[in-house]
Amino acid sequence: MRTRRRILDHPRLRKYTSLVHEDLSATYSRDLHKWLIVAPIIGVITGLVITLIVKVILVWMWPPVLAYFLQHWWAIVPVLGGGFALAGLIMQYMTPDPDEHSSEEIIRSYHEHQGDIQIRPFLPKLVAAVLSVGLGGSAALEGPSIYSGGAIGSWLWAKFHWLKLEPRDRRIMLISGAAAGMAAVFRAPLTGLIFAIEMPYKDDLAHEALLPSLIASVVSYATLASFLGARPIFDFVSGASFSRQDLLWSALLGVIIGLVAMAFDITFRRFRTFMVRNTIPHWVKMTIGGVATALCGIIFVSIFHGSLIPLGPNYEAVPDVLQHAHSSAELVSFGFFKLAATLFSLGVGGVSAMFVPLFLSGSSFGVAFAQSIVHSPMIDLYAAVGMAAFIAAGYKTPLTAVVFVAEATGGHAYIVPTLIGAAVAYAVSGEASVSGDQRLHEGVKITDLRHVSVRDVMQRQIVSVEATTTLRHFVDSLGAHHPHAVYPVYEGDRPIGVMLIRAMASVPLPKWEQTTIGELAERRVTRISADVDLMEALRLLMGQRGQRMLLVTDSHGRLEGLLTKSDILNALATRGAGRHFTHP
């Protein structure tokens, strides 16, 4: 016993034990092993949900609806108009914000809500998405799939308390779920991974979500494949070689599609903004969009009598474009009618996304380009380049574009031409994107504040104003004694937003007696927990919306404090001076 104790207490052994402990602590400093538990669970649940979505839309709904549409054109308008009206009613009366859904909600939650997705409207949003897509809306399944995966990941964060997950882990689980949804719906795990980490930014990646997104994508894909098979979702036969001239033509095709995509991106964002700001009921907007979408389909099939129709998820159109003879005029028209139908379907608030419409339009433009300009029999090559180019320019996801074409179509031989086309289209389209919530890379990282919480530096002495207070009363009382630039606004005992002093300039002086603070309040203000670290809080304050302050609330929504950029700068100065933060 003494010999054993003497060995354990030997100075050299203690020194090397200390070094091993230090190395292991550094090796596992990011606590990566927790993702080996969390990510597979996200993948399995998401895979099961996406399997059900695919079965409902692609097996039970859209095939019979498509067959009926092709035989009875007159039915397109009432079916689409009625389906969109019903989806609009669901979104208007069963969700807190009818304009927040699909991949845009995931991006916004990642940037502004620490990855928190409300789970209560989850089912109504899925039903609305099924109606929007399954009854002929020009959209696809990736919208509800990405949303479902992201919502599942966000919801599971609250269920794993025993793993001691940090607040920032919720954002990682949100992205991991989105990756799982994308991987399953397109049977392309690498595409799901890359799209999810590319999606939040125009020129950066969500690096922190790489490992869990990879695991969740593979597991989700395997779960769906066990029910529906593992074949690529599109039949795409690619050749084995291409020439130097093909690379030059691919670059030119990238330029053309980049310009078309830029025009579409800008048009879509302006139309979407107009519809969001319009005060007519949401279900009326949706009805108008459904009818306009239907007209796009009717006009196209009345001009070109055939099986192509720019409506619905349109998965069947990919082999049709590639394997059947179509004139270049028909293909170009199909591409533009598809974009117009997508504009009306999603611009009014349709509950889905446009990944498939973009690459389908790109493939039709690519085949027409091969037939009319290059005069090449390798239409598969130019279809692949067109697909990748339009996705890269539309979503600002060039890596996803190339990987998706390779995985989902089996066209691996054309990776180099698709890379060229995607890169050129991405560059030509500039900063234009169909997503209004994508951002440029995060430029501020202050690692010294990583372990300092908002609670340590937030303002607890709060000067607030009641929403029912008139501007005249505010100026005569509170504003005269507390000259701040921004004030929290209460309605009863709940904070509803903030009021910027500069907003008062928009109200004429004679109306100050009737105008209330609540009418000027900015209600889209971010709320955070006091446990969030200052790096996360600073990221929120530095976002493109340029918020002046964050409201620090407890789990019941009660205001605990306020946080501004000045508070964080003061905290940094305090730490730099060698002083320590203490909890109250």
PyMOL commands that set and color helices and strands:
alter all, ss='L'
color gray80, all
select helices_A, chain A and resi 2-8+11-27+32-71+73-94+102-112+122-134+142-157+161-163+167-185+189-198+207-228+244-277+282-303+317-323+328-347+355-374+379-395+398-409+412-428+447-449+454-457+471-476+478-481+501-506+509-511+517-520+534-541+565-576
alter helices_A, ss='H'
color red, helices_A
select strands_A, chain A and resi 465-466+486-491+494-500+527-528+549-553+559-564
alter strands_A, ss='S'
color yellow, strands_A
deselect
rebuild
show_as cartoon
